[in-house]
């Protein structure tokens, strides 16, 4: 992240560190959205997989507020993710959305392997 303003951010074959952190943040946020949504359904309708559990005894209004917080966090993370993909695509002159669809990314000399954090061996 520090190298970005200088225009010297490394190009990674897989997710860069910020992309990896975003994956974790999105998964946690979606998990919170799902759990508290099911808890709200259990509290309001006495139905669903959490009906009859301790979490269904919580106040419905409180569960709704927590669920909405997770929804808003998820939406903010999605916006940041899209901005990060666009920035990285422009910065490294590549089509990252295309790579996301087919799962392949062209390697270049100087790329960093996301698993080993070592430069790739491909020569230009």
DSSP file (Angstrom, degrees, kcal/mol; ACC not computed):
  #  RESIDUE AA STRUCTURE BP1 BP2  ACC     N-H-->O    O-->H-N    N-H-->O    O-->H-N    TCO  KAPPA ALPHA  PHI   PSI    X-CA   Y-CA   Z-CA
    1    1 A X    >>        0   0    0      0, 0.0     3,-0.7     0, 0.0     4,-0.5   0.000 360.0 360.0 360.0 -32.0    0.0    0.0    0.0
    2    2 A X  T 34  +     0   0    0      1,-0.2     4,-0.4     2,-0.2     3,-0.3   0.838 360.0  53.6 -69.0 -31.9    2.9    2.3    0.7
    3    3 A X  T 34>S+     0   0    0      1,-0.2     5,-2.2     2,-0.1     4,-0.5   0.608  88.6  82.7 -79.2 -11.2    4.3    1.9   -2.8
    4    4 A X  T X45S+     0   0    0     -3,-0.7     3,-1.9     1,-0.2     5,-0.2   0.941  87.8  49.3 -62.7 -50.3    1.0    2.8   -4.5
    5    5 A X  T 3<5S+     0   0    0     -4,-0.5    -1,-0.2    -3,-0.3    -2,-0.1   0.841 110.6  52.4 -60.2 -29.7    1.4    6.6   -4.4
    6    6 A X  T 3 5S-     0   0    0     -4,-0.4    -1,-0.3    -3,-0.1    -2,-0.2   0.557 113.4-120.9 -80.1  -6.9    4.9    6.3   -5.8
    7    7 A X  T < 5S+     0   0    0     -3,-1.9    -3,-0.2    -4,-0.5    -2,-0.1   0.723  85.1 109.7  76.0  20.9    3.6    4.2   -8.7
    8    8 A X      < +     0   0    0     -5,-2.2    -4,-0.2     2,-0.0     2,-0.1  -0.006  35.3 147.4-119.5  28.1    5.8    1.3   -7.8
    9    9 A X        -     0   0    0     -6,-0.4     2,-0.1    -5,-0.2    -5,-0.0  -0.432  51.2-114.3 -65.8 136.1    3.2   -1.2   -6.4
   10   10 A X        -     0   0    0     -2,-0.1     2,-0.6     1,-0.1   101,-0.1  -0.372  21.3-126.2 -70.3 149.7    4.2   -4.8   -7.2
   11   11 A X        -     0   0    0     99,-0.3   101,-2.7    -2,-0.1     2,-0.3  -0.880  26.1-155.1 -98.9 125.6    2.1   -6.9   -9.5
   12   12 A X  B     -a  112   0A   0     -2,-0.6   101,-0.2    99,-0.2     4,-0.1  -0.753  19.4-142.2-102.7 146.9    1.0  -10.1   -8.0
   13   13 A X  S    S+     0   0    0     99,-2.4   100,-0.1    -2,-0.3    -1,-0.1   0.904  94.3  18.3 -70.9 -41.7    0.0  -13.3   -9.9
   14   14 A X  S    S-     0   0    0     98,-0.4    -2,-0.2     1,-0.3     2,-0.2  -0.016 124.6 -30.1-102.4-148.8   -2.7  -14.0   -7.3
   15   15 A X        -     0   0    0      4,-0.1    -1,-0.3    -2,-0.1    -2,-0.1  -0.470  61.6-131.4 -67.9 137.9   -4.4  -11.6   -4.9
   16   16 A X     >  -     0   0    0     -2,-0.2     4,-2.5    -4,-0.1     5,-0.2  -0.385  37.9 -92.6 -76.6 169.9   -2.2   -8.8   -3.6
   17   17 A X  H  > S+     0   0    0      1,-0.2     4,-2.2     2,-0.2     5,-0.2   0.873 128.9  49.4 -55.8 -39.4   -2.1   -8.3    0.2
   18   18 A X  H  > S+     0   0    0      2,-0.2     4,-2.0     1,-0.2    -1,-0.2   0.896 111.1  50.2 -66.6 -38.7   -4.9   -5.7    0.0
   19   19 A X  H  > S+     0   0    0      2,-0.2     4,-2.0     1,-0.2    -2,-0.2   0.889 110.1  50.2 -65.2 -39.7   -7.0   -8.1   -2.1
   20   20 A X  H  X S+     0   0    0     -4,-2.5     4,-1.9     2,-0.2    -2,-0.2   0.903 110.5  49.1 -64.5 -41.4   -6.5  -10.9    0.3
   21   21 A X  H  X S+     0   0    0     -4,-2.2     4,-2.6    -5,-0.2    -2,-0.2   0.872 109.2  53.6 -65.1 -36.3   -7.5   -8.7    3.2
   22   22 A X  H  X S+     0   0    0     -4,-2.0     4,-2.9     2,-0.2     5,-0.2   0.891 105.2  53.7 -65.7 -39.2  -10.6   -7.7    1.2
   23   23 A X  H  X S+     0   0    0     -4,-2.0     4,-2.4     2,-0.2    -2,-0.2   0.944 111.9  44.7 -59.0 -48.1  -11.6  -11.3    0.7
   24   24 A X  H  X S+     0   0    0     -4,-1.9     4,-2.5     1,-0.2     5,-0.2   0.926 113.9  49.5 -62.6 -45.5  -11.4  -12.0    4.4
   25   25 A X  H  X S+     0   0    0     -4,-2.6     4,-2.4     1,-0.2    -2,-0.2   0.908 112.1  48.1 -61.9 -42.9  -13.3   -8.7    5.2
   26   26 A X  H  X S+     0   0    0     -4,-2.9     4,-2.8     2,-0.2     5,-0.2   0.913 111.7  49.6 -64.7 -42.6  -16.1   -9.5    2.7
   27   27 A X  H  X S+     0   0    0     -4,-2.4     4,-2.1    -5,-0.2    -2,-0.2   0.919 113.3  46.2 -63.4 -42.7  -16.5  -13.1    4.0
   28   28 A X  H  X S+     0   0    0     -4,-2.5     4,-2.3     2,-0.2    -2,-0.2   0.907 114.1  48.5 -65.2 -41.5  -16.7  -11.9    7.6
   29   29 A X  H  X S+     0   0    0     -4,-2.4     4,-2.4    -5,-0.2    -2,-0.2   0.912 112.3  47.8 -66.1 -42.9  -19.2   -9.2    6.7
   30   30 A X  H  X S+     0   0    0     -4,-2.8     4,-2.5     2,-0.2    -1,-0.2   0.870 110.0  53.6 -65.5 -36.2  -21.3  -11.6    4.7
   31   31 A X  H  X S+     0   0    0     -4,-2.1     4,-2.9    -5,-0.2     5,-0.2   0.931 110.2  46.9 -63.2 -44.8  -21.3  -14.0    7.6
   32   32 A X  H  X S+     0   0    0     -4,-2.3     4,-2.3     2,-0.2     5,-0.3   0.907 111.9  50.8 -62.2 -42.4  -22.5  -11.4   10.0
   33   33 A X  H  X S+     0   0    0     -4,-2.4     4,-1.6    37,-0.2    -2,-0.2   0.923 114.5  44.1 -59.7 -45.2  -25.2  -10.3    7.5
   34   34 A X  H  X S+     0   0    0     -4,-2.5     4,-2.6     2,-0.2     5,-0.2   0.943 114.6  46.6 -67.4 -49.8  -26.4  -13.9    7.1
   35   35 A X  H  X S+     0   0    0     -4,-2.9     4,-2.3     1,-0.2    -2,-0.2   0.931 116.9  42.8 -61.8 -47.4  -26.3  -14.9   10.8
   36   36 A X  H  X S+     0   0    0     -4,-2.3     4,-2.1    -5,-0.2    -1,-0.2   0.795 112.3  54.7 -73.8 -25.9  -28.0  -11.8   12.1
   37   37 A X  H  X S+     0   0    0     -4,-1.6     4,-2.1    -5,-0.3    -2,-0.2   0.915 111.3  44.6 -67.4 -43.3  -30.6  -11.9    9.2
   38   38 A X  H  X S+     0   0    0     -4,-2.6     4,-2.4     2,-0.2    12,-0.3   0.876 112.7  52.3 -67.0 -36.2  -31.4  -15.5   10.2
   39   39 A X  H  X S+     0   0    0     -4,-2.3     4,-2.6    -5,-0.2    -2,-0.2   0.904 109.1  49.7 -65.2 -40.7  -31.6  -14.4   13.9
   40   40 A X  H  X S+     0   0    0     -4,-2.1     4,-2.8     2,-0.2     5,-0.3   0.916 110.9  49.4 -63.0 -43.3  -34.0  -11.6   13.0
   41   41 A X  H  X S+     0   0    0     -4,-2.1     4,-2.6     1,-0.2     6,-0.7   0.906 112.2  48.7 -61.8 -42.0  -36.2  -14.0   11.0
   42   42 A X  H  X S+     0   0    0     -4,-2.4     4,-1.2     4,-0.2    -2,-0.2   0.897 114.2  45.5 -64.7 -41.3  -36.1  -16.4   14.0
   43   43 A X  H  < S+     0   0    0     -4,-2.6    -2,-0.2     2,-0.2    -1,-0.2   0.900 121.8  35.9 -70.8 -40.5  -37.0  -13.7   16.5
   44   44 A X  H  < S+     0   0    0     -4,-2.8    -2,-0.2    -5,-0.2    -3,-0.2   0.891 134.1  21.0 -80.8 -40.9  -39.8  -12.1   14.3
   45   45 A X  H  < S-     0   0    0     -4,-2.6    -3,-0.2    -5,-0.3    -2,-0.2   0.456  89.6-129.6-110.5  -3.3  -41.3  -15.2   12.7
   46   46 A X  S  < S+     0   0    0     -4,-1.2     2,-0.3    -5,-0.4    -4,-0.2   0.902  76.4 105.7  49.1  44.0  -40.2  -18.0   15.1
   47   47 A X        +     0   0    0     -6,-0.7     3,-0.3    -9,-0.1    -1,-0.2  -0.874  40.6  56.0-141.5 171.1  -39.1  -19.8   12.0
   48   48 A X  S >  S-     0   0    0     -2,-0.3     3,-1.5     1,-0.2   -10,-0.0  -0.220  98.1 -52.7  91.7 176.8  -35.8  -20.7   10.2
   49   49 A X  T 3  S+     0   0    0      1,-0.3    -1,-0.2    -2,-0.1   -10,-0.1   0.694 134.4  48.4 -67.1 -19.5  -32.7  -22.5   11.3
   50   50 A X  T >  S+     0   0    0     -3,-0.3     3,-1.8   -12,-0.3     6,-0.4   0.370  79.2 126.0-101.8   4.6  -32.2  -20.3   14.4
   51   51 A X  T <  S+     0   0    0     -3,-1.5     3,-0.1     1,-0.3    -8,-0.1  -0.405  77.3  18.3 -63.1 135.7  -35.8  -20.6   15.7
   52   52 A X  T 3  S+     0   0    0      1,-0.3    -1,-0.3   -10,-0.2     2,-0.2   0.495 100.8 117.1  82.6   3.3  -35.9  -21.8   19.2
   53   53 A X  S X  S-     0   0    0     -3,-1.8     3,-0.9     1,-0.1     4,-0.4  -0.516  82.1-101.6 -97.6 170.7  -32.3  -21.0   19.9
   54   54 A X  G >  S+     0   0    0      1,-0.3     3,-1.1     2,-0.2     4,-0.2   0.815 120.0  59.4 -60.8 -31.7  -30.9  -18.5   22.4
   55   55 A X  G >  S+     0   0    0      1,-0.3     3,-1.4     2,-0.2    -1,-0.3   0.798  95.2  63.1 -71.1 -26.1  -30.2  -15.9   19.7
   56   56 A X  G <  S+     0   0    0     -3,-0.9    -1,-0.3    -6,-0.4    -2,-0.2   0.644  91.7  67.3 -71.4 -13.2  -33.9  -15.9   18.8
   57   57 A X  G <  S+     0   0    0     -3,-1.1    -1,-0.3    -4,-0.4    -2,-0.2   0.536  79.6 105.1 -84.2  -5.3  -34.7  -14.6   22.3
   58   58 A X  S <  S-     0   0    0     -3,-1.4     2,-0.2    -4,-0.2    -3,-0.0  -0.310  89.7 -84.2 -70.2 158.7  -32.9  -11.3   21.5
   59   59 A X     >  -     0   0    0      1,-0.1     4,-2.2     2,-0.0     5,-0.2  -0.454  33.7-137.7 -63.0 129.5  -34.9   -8.1   20.8
   60   60 A X  H  > S+     0   0    0      1,-0.2     4,-2.4     2,-0.2     5,-0.2   0.859 102.3  54.4 -59.5 -38.3  -36.0   -8.0   17.2
   61   61 A X  H  > S+     0   0    0      2,-0.2     4,-2.3     1,-0.2    -1,-0.2   0.915 108.7  48.3 -64.0 -42.5  -35.2   -4.3   16.9
   62   62 A X  H  > S+     0   0    0      2,-0.2     4,-2.4     1,-0.2    -2,-0.2   0.923 112.0  49.0 -63.2 -44.4  -31.7   -4.8   18.1
   63   63 A X  H  X S+     0   0    0     -4,-2.2     4,-2.7     1,-0.2    -1,-0.2   0.889 110.1  52.3 -62.4 -38.8  -31.2   -7.8   15.7
   64   64 A X  H  X S+     0   0    0     -4,-2.4     4,-2.5     2,-0.2    -1,-0.2   0.919 109.5  48.8 -63.2 -43.6  -32.5   -5.6   12.8
   65   65 A X  H  X S+     0   0    0     -4,-2.3     4,-2.1     2,-0.2    -2,-0.2   0.918 112.8  46.9 -63.1 -43.7  -30.1   -2.8   13.6
   66   66 A X  H  X S+     0   0    0     -4,-2.4     4,-2.2     2,-0.2    -2,-0.2   0.922 112.1  51.1 -64.7 -43.1  -27.1   -5.2   13.8
   67   67 A X  H  X S+     0   0    0     -4,-2.7     4,-2.3   -31,-0.2    -2,-0.2   0.920 110.0  49.6 -59.0 -45.0  -28.2   -6.8   10.6
   68   68 A X  H  X S+     0   0    0     -4,-2.5     4,-2.6     2,-0.2    -1,-0.2   0.867 107.5  54.6 -63.8 -37.0  -28.4   -3.4    8.9
   69   69 A X  H  X S+     0   0    0     -4,-2.1     4,-2.5     2,-0.2    -1,-0.2   0.942 110.0  46.2 -61.0 -46.8  -25.0   -2.5   10.1
   70   70 A X  H  X S+     0   0    0     -4,-2.2     4,-2.5     2,-0.2    -2,-0.2   0.886 111.1  52.7 -64.0 -38.1  -23.5   -5.6    8.5
   71   71 A X  H  X S+     0   0    0     -4,-2.3     4,-2.4     2,-0.2    -2,-0.2   0.938 111.4  46.1 -60.7 -46.9  -25.4   -4.9    5.3
   72   72 A X  H  X S+     0   0    0     -4,-2.6     4,-2.2     2,-0.2    -2,-0.2   0.882 111.9  50.7 -66.2 -38.3  -24.0   -1.4    5.1
   73   73 A X  H  X S+     0   0    0     -4,-2.5     4,-2.6     2,-0.2    -1,-0.2   0.926 110.4  50.6 -62.2 -43.9  -20.5   -2.6    5.9
   74   74 A X  H  X S+     0   0    0     -4,-2.5     4,-2.4     1,-0.2    -2,-0.2   0.921 110.2  49.0 -60.6 -44.8  -20.8   -5.2    3.1
   75   75 A X  H  X S+     0   0    0     -4,-2.4     4,-2.1     1,-0.2    -1,-0.2   0.896 111.5  49.5 -62.9 -39.9  -22.0   -2.6    0.6
   76   76 A X  H  X S+     0   0    0     -4,-2.2     4,-2.4     2,-0.2    -1,-0.2   0.912 110.9  49.8 -64.8 -42.0  -19.1   -0.3    1.5
   77   77 A X  H  X S+     0   0    0     -4,-2.6     4,-2.7     2,-0.2    -2,-0.2   0.887 108.1  53.3 -64.5 -38.1  -16.6   -3.2    1.1
   78   78 A X  H  X S+     0   0    0     -4,-2.4     4,-2.5     2,-0.2    -1,-0.2   0.926 109.7  48.6 -61.9 -43.9  -18.1   -4.0   -2.3
   79   79 A X  H  X S+     0   0    0     -4,-2.1     4,-2.3     1,-0.2    -2,-0.2   0.919 112.7  47.3 -61.3 -44.1  -17.6   -0.4   -3.4
   80   80 A X  H  X S+     0   0    0     -4,-2.4     4,-2.6     2,-0.2    -2,-0.2   0.887 110.8  52.9 -64.0 -38.6  -14.0   -0.4   -2.1
   81   81 A X  H  X S+     0   0    0     -4,-2.7     4,-2.4     2,-0.2    -2,-0.2   0.932 109.9  47.0 -62.7 -46.1  -13.4   -3.8   -3.8
   82   82 A X  H  X S+     0   0    0     -4,-2.5     4,-2.5     1,-0.2    -2,-0.2   0.916 113.0  49.5 -62.6 -42.7  -14.6   -2.4   -7.2
   83   83 A X  H  X S+     0   0    0     -4,-2.3     4,-2.7     1,-0.2    -2,-0.2   0.908 111.3  49.7 -62.2 -41.7  -12.5    0.7   -6.8
   84   84 A X  H  X S+     0   0    0     -4,-2.6     4,-2.7     2,-0.2    -2,-0.2   0.893 110.8  49.0 -64.4 -40.3   -9.5   -1.4   -5.9
   85   85 A X  H  X S+     0   0    0     -4,-2.4     4,-2.6     2,-0.2    11,-0.3   0.924 113.3  46.8 -65.3 -44.6  -10.0   -3.6   -9.0
   86   86 A X  H  X S+     0   0    0     -4,-2.5     4,-2.3     2,-0.2     5,-0.2   0.929 114.0  47.8 -63.5 -44.2  -10.4   -0.6  -11.3
   87   87 A X  H  X S+     0   0    0     -4,-2.7     4,-3.1     1,-0.2     5,-0.2   0.945 114.2  45.9 -61.4 -48.1   -7.3    1.1   -9.8
   88   88 A X  H  X S+     0   0    0     -4,-2.7     4,-2.5     1,-0.2    -1,-0.2   0.888 111.0  53.5 -64.3 -38.4   -5.2   -2.0  -10.0
   89   89 A X  H  X>S+     0   0    0     -4,-2.6     5,-2.2    -5,-0.2     4,-0.5   0.920 115.1  40.3 -61.4 -43.6   -6.4   -2.7  -13.6
   90   90 A X  H  <5S+     0   0    0     -4,-2.3     3,-0.4     3,-0.2    -2,-0.2   0.914 115.6  50.8 -70.8 -42.9   -5.4    0.8  -14.7
   91   91 A X  H  <5S+     0   0    0     -4,-3.1    -2,-0.2     1,-0.2    -3,-0.2   0.892 121.4  32.1 -63.8 -41.4   -2.1    0.9  -12.7
   92   92 A X  H  <5S-     0   0    0     -4,-2.5    -1,-0.2    -5,-0.2    -2,-0.2   0.394 106.5-124.2 -98.6   2.6   -0.9   -2.5  -14.0
   93   93 A X  T  <5 +     0   0    0     -4,-0.5     2,-0.3    -3,-0.4    -3,-0.2   0.956  68.6 118.1  53.2  58.9   -2.5   -2.1  -17.5
   94   94 A X  S   <S-     0   0    0     -5,-2.2     2,-1.0    -6,-0.2    -1,-0.2  -0.962  71.5-112.5-147.4 163.3   -4.5   -5.3  -17.3
   95   95 A X     >  +     0   0    0     -2,-0.3     4,-1.5     1,-0.2     3,-0.3  -0.749  34.8 173.6-100.9  86.5   -8.1   -6.5  -17.4
   96   96 A X  H  > S+     0   0    0     -2,-1.0     4,-2.2   -11,-0.3     5,-0.2   0.883  75.2  58.9 -64.1 -40.0   -8.6   -7.9  -13.9
   97   97 A X  H  > S+     0   0    0      1,-0.2     4,-1.5     2,-0.2    -1,-0.2   0.900 105.2  51.3 -57.5 -37.3  -12.3   -8.5  -14.3
   98   98 A X  H  > S+     0   0    0     -3,-0.3     4,-2.2     1,-0.2     5,-0.3   0.914 108.9  50.7 -62.9 -41.9  -11.6  -10.8  -17.2
   99   99 A X  H  X S+     0   0    0     -4,-1.5     4,-2.0     1,-0.2     5,-0.2   0.853 107.1  54.7 -63.7 -33.9   -9.1  -12.7  -15.1
  100  100 A X  H  < S+     0   0    0     -4,-2.2    -1,-0.2     2,-0.2    -2,-0.2   0.847 109.3  48.3 -67.0 -33.3  -11.7  -13.0  -12.4
  101  101 A X  H  < S+     0   0    0     -4,-1.5    -2,-0.2    -5,-0.2    -1,-0.2   0.951 124.7  25.7 -74.3 -49.7  -14.2  -14.6  -14.9
  102  102 A X  H  < S-     0   0    0     -4,-2.2    -2,-0.2     2,-0.2    -3,-0.2   0.574  98.6-128.3 -96.8  -8.0  -11.9  -17.2  -16.4
  103  103 A X     <  +     0   0    0     -4,-2.0     2,-0.4    -5,-0.3    -3,-0.1   0.610  69.7 110.4  79.2  11.5   -9.4  -17.6  -13.5
  104  104 A X        -     0   0    0     -5,-0.2     2,-0.4    -6,-0.2    -1,-0.2  -0.939  43.5-169.9-123.1 144.8   -6.2  -17.1  -15.5
  105  105 A X        -     0   0    0     -2,-0.4     2,-0.2    -3,-0.1    -9,-0.0  -0.997  27.5-117.8-135.2 130.3   -3.8  -14.2  -15.3
  106  106 A X        -     0   0    0     -2,-0.4     2,-0.3     1,-0.1    -7,-0.0  -0.436  31.1-134.4 -66.1 132.7   -0.9  -13.5  -17.7
  107  107 A X        -     0   0    0     -2,-0.2     2,-0.3     4,-0.0    -1,-0.1  -0.636  22.6-172.3 -90.0 150.3    2.4  -13.6  -16.0
  108  108 A X    >   -     0   0    0     -2,-0.3     3,-1.8   -97,-0.1    14,-0.2  -0.908  37.2 -82.1-133.2 161.1    5.1  -11.0  -16.6
  109  109 A X  T 3  S+     0   0    0     -2,-0.3    14,-0.1     1,-0.2    12,-0.1  -0.432 116.9  26.3 -61.9 135.2    8.7  -10.6  -15.6
  110  110 A X  T 3  S+     0   0    0     10,-0.5   -99,-0.3    12,-0.4    -1,-0.2   0.385  85.2 145.0  91.6  -3.9    8.9   -9.2  -12.1
  111  111 A X    <   -     0   0    0     -3,-1.8     9,-3.4    11,-0.2     2,-0.5  -0.284  45.9-130.2 -62.3 154.0    5.5  -10.5  -11.0
  112  112 A X  B     -aB  12 119A   0   -101,-2.7   -99,-2.4     7,-0.3     2,-0.5  -0.937  13.4-128.1-109.3 129.0    5.3  -11.6   -7.3
  113  113 A X     >  -     0   0    0      5,-2.8     4,-2.7    -2,-0.5     5,-0.4  -0.640  14.7-146.3 -73.2 122.8    3.8  -15.0   -6.5
  114  114 A X  T  4 S+     0   0    0     -2,-0.5    -1,-0.2     1,-0.2  -102,-0.0   0.772  94.5  50.3 -65.0 -26.4    1.1  -14.4   -3.9
  115  115 A X  T  4 S+     0   0    0      1,-0.1    -1,-0.2     3,-0.1    -2,-0.0   0.878 125.6  22.8 -80.2 -38.6    1.8  -17.7   -2.2
  116  116 A X  T  4 S-     0   0    0      2,-0.2    -2,-0.2    -3,-0.1    -1,-0.1   0.599  90.4-135.6-103.9 -13.4    5.6  -17.4   -1.8
  117  117 A X     <  +     0   0    0     -4,-2.7     2,-0.3     1,-0.3    -3,-0.1   0.752  65.5 125.3  59.5  26.5    6.0  -13.6   -2.0
  118  118 A X  S    S-     0   0    0     -5,-0.4    -5,-2.8     1,-0.0    -1,-0.3  -0.858  71.0 -96.2-112.3 150.2    8.9  -14.2   -4.3
  119  119 A X  B     -B  112   0A   0     -2,-0.3    -7,-0.3    -7,-0.2    -8,-0.1  -0.323  44.9-110.0 -61.0 144.6    9.4  -12.8   -7.8
  120  120 A X        -     0   0    0     -9,-3.4   -10,-0.5   -12,-0.2    -1,-0.1  -0.309  17.2-130.6 -71.6 162.9    8.3  -15.1  -10.6
  121  121 A X        +     0   0    0    -12,-0.1     2,-0.2   -11,-0.1    -1,-0.1   0.446  65.7 120.9 -96.2  -1.3   10.9  -16.7  -12.8
  122  122 A X        -     0   0    0    -14,-0.2   -12,-0.4   -11,-0.1     2,-0.3  -0.456  51.6-149.4 -68.8 130.8    9.4  -15.8  -16.2
  123  123 A X              0   0    0     -2,-0.2    -2,-0.1   -14,-0.1    -1,-0.0  -0.676 360.0 360.0 -96.9 154.0   11.7  -13.7  -18.3
  124  124 A X              0   0    0     -2,-0.3    -1,-0.1   -16,-0.1    -2,-0.1   0.505 360.0 360.0 -65.9 360.0   10.3  -11.1  -20.8
